[in-house]
Amino acid sequence: MKKITIDDERLADIAKIHEWIPKHYKDWNVTSMDIELRLESMKLLMTHSGDEIAAIVEEQEVIAFIWYVISDVTTIKSLWVAPSYRRRGLAIKLKNYVKQQSSAAGVMTITSHVHPHNKKMIQLNHKLGYDQIGNEMIYKLEVPND
């Protein structure tokens, strides 16, 4: 697991991947401007809002990432695993990492929005104990005993 910084050259790859994700659910024409704007947005959010990105890298290539922010709740903004690496537990590893980070920060709720056509992610979230309200997935961490 590698924490991505705003200076990491892989951040541009992640911005590109993030912009292309919707193509699986609808017609989506991504321009180079869309990718540049996403990259700048990510940098600003990482600098000023505490957004974080953790990635799994193999041979210098991002094979999976999770983008999230921890505040009063943790919000997962994006999760992606390269198609050839799916069904190997990487999404679970990333979600568990965010769970650990949230718990360490004293945050007891994790949320994310999942496109209704993304049945595999919805199933994975249910398997991991997330509740679903519409397109929102909600996980309540257990309060530690004192």
ABEGO torsion letter per residue (X at the ends): XBBBBAABAAAAAAAAAAAAAAAAABBBBBBAAAAAAAAAAAAAAAAAAGBBBBBBBBGGBBABBBBBBBBABBBBABBBBBAAABGAGAAAAAAAAAAAAAAAAGBABBBBBBBAABAAAAAAAAAAGBBBBEABBBBBBBBBBX
